[in-house]
């Protein structure tokens, strides 16, 4: 039995490969505009999937809701970023996270966090 490939070695679906190529093709224009990070935040609370509008940053590090958004119009990349949002993030308690492009390194990262509700029930007789 052969070992399974690591995450880095697994092929991505064709539509995600196309989206990734389109995003990376814009790195030069983004860098010229002084943009260091581009991100789309997604949240699936309550079995509803919502992606925020694309946001551009000119900061050393990206931190959702802690970095100042730069005025720029790269909204044509919105659909490409949304293609990279993980499938099923809105299921159950809902996941949330970010699809982030680091313009300097030309690296796209998908950060996903899943919510988990823990509760205890008890029954008793009176």
C-alpha positions as CSV (number, residue, x, y, z in Angstrom):
1,X,0.0,0.0,0.0
2,X,1.4,3.4,-1.0
3,X,1.3,6.3,1.4
4,X,-1.3,9.0,0.7
5,X,0.0,12.3,-0.7
6,X,0.3,15.2,1.7
7,X,-2.0,18.3,1.5
8,X,0.7,20.1,-0.5
9,X,0.9,17.3,-3.0
10,X,-2.9,16.8,-3.5
11,X,-4.3,18.2,-6.7
12,X,-6.9,21.0,-6.4
13,X,-10.1,20.9,-8.5
14,X,-9.7,22.7,-12.0
15,X,-12.0,25.6,-11.0
16,X,-9.8,26.3,-8.0
17,X,-6.6,26.0,-10.1
18,X,-8.1,28.6,-12.5
19,X,-9.1,30.9,-9.7
20,X,-5.6,30.6,-8.1
21,X,-3.9,31.4,-11.4
22,X,-6.1,34.5,-11.9
23,X,-5.4,35.8,-8.4
24,X,-1.6,35.3,-8.7
25,X,-1.6,37.0,-12.1
26,X,-2.6,40.2,-10.3
27,X,0.3,40.2,-7.8
28,X,2.3,42.7,-9.9
29,X,-0.6,45.2,-10.1
30,X,-1.3,44.8,-6.4
31,X,2.3,45.4,-5.5
32,X,2.4,48.5,-7.6
33,X,-0.7,49.8,-5.8
34,X,1.2,49.3,-2.4
35,X,-1.1,46.4,-1.4
36,X,0.6,43.6,0.7
37,X,-2.4,41.4,1.5
38,X,-5.8,40.8,-0.1
39,X,-8.4,38.8,1.8
40,X,-12.0,37.6,1.8
41,X,-13.6,36.7,5.1
42,X,-16.3,34.0,5.2
43,X,-18.6,33.0,7.9
44,X,-21.1,30.1,8.0
45,X,-23.0,30.7,11.2
46,X,-26.5,29.3,11.3
47,X,-26.1,27.1,8.2
48,X,-25.9,30.2,6.0
49,X,-22.8,30.9,4.0
50,X,-21.6,34.6,3.7
51,X,-18.5,35.9,2.1
52,X,-17.6,39.5,2.7
53,X,-16.4,41.8,0.0
54,X,-12.7,41.6,-1.0
55,X,-10.4,43.8,1.1
56,X,-6.9,45.1,0.4
57,X,-4.3,45.9,3.0
58,X,-1.0,47.6,3.1
59,X,0.4,46.2,6.4
60,X,3.3,44.0,7.5
61,X,0.9,41.3,8.8
62,X,-2.7,40.4,8.1
63,X,-5.1,40.3,10.9
64,X,-8.9,40.2,10.2
65,X,-10.6,43.3,11.7
66,X,-7.3,44.6,13.0
67,X,-5.7,45.9,9.8
68,X,-6.7,49.1,8.0
69,X,-8.4,48.5,4.7
70,X,-6.8,50.3,1.7
71,X,-9.0,52.1,-0.8
72,X,-8.5,50.2,-4.1
73,X,-10.6,48.5,-6.6
74,X,-9.7,44.9,-7.2
75,X,-13.3,43.7,-6.8
76,X,-12.9,41.8,-10.1
77,X,-11.0,39.2,-8.0
78,X,-14.0,38.6,-5.7
79,X,-15.4,35.6,-7.5
80,X,-11.9,34.0,-7.7
81,X,-11.4,34.3,-4.0
82,X,-14.9,32.9,-3.3
83,X,-14.0,29.8,-5.4
84,X,-11.3,29.1,-2.9
85,X,-13.6,29.2,0.2
86,X,-13.8,25.7,1.6
87,X,-16.9,23.7,0.6
88,X,-19.3,23.0,3.4
89,X,-18.1,25.7,5.8
90,X,-21.7,26.7,6.5
91,X,-22.7,23.2,7.7
92,X,-23.4,22.3,11.3
93,X,-22.5,25.2,13.6
94,X,-20.8,26.9,10.8
95,X,-17.1,27.5,10.0
96,X,-15.4,30.8,9.5
97,X,-12.1,32.1,8.2
98,X,-10.2,33.9,5.5
99,X,-8.8,33.3,2.0
100,X,-5.6,35.4,2.1
101,X,-3.2,36.4,-0.6
102,X,0.2,37.5,0.5
103,X,1.3,39.7,-2.4
104,X,5.0,39.8,-1.4
105,X,5.3,36.0,-1.4
106,X,2.6,35.2,-4.0
107,X,1.1,32.7,-1.6
108,X,-2.6,32.0,-1.0
109,X,-3.6,30.7,2.4
110,X,-7.0,29.4,3.4
111,X,-7.6,29.6,7.1
112,X,-10.7,27.8,8.3
113,X,-12.1,27.5,11.8
114,X,-15.1,25.3,12.7
115,X,-17.5,26.1,15.5
116,X,-18.5,23.4,17.9
117,X,-21.3,23.7,20.4
118,X,-21.1,21.5,23.5
119,X,-24.0,21.2,25.8
120,X,-25.1,18.8,28.5
121,X,-28.6,17.6,29.1
122,X,-30.0,15.9,32.1
123,X,-33.3,14.5,33.2
124,X,-34.5,13.8,36.7
125,X,-37.7,12.9,38.4
126,X,-39.4,15.1,40.9
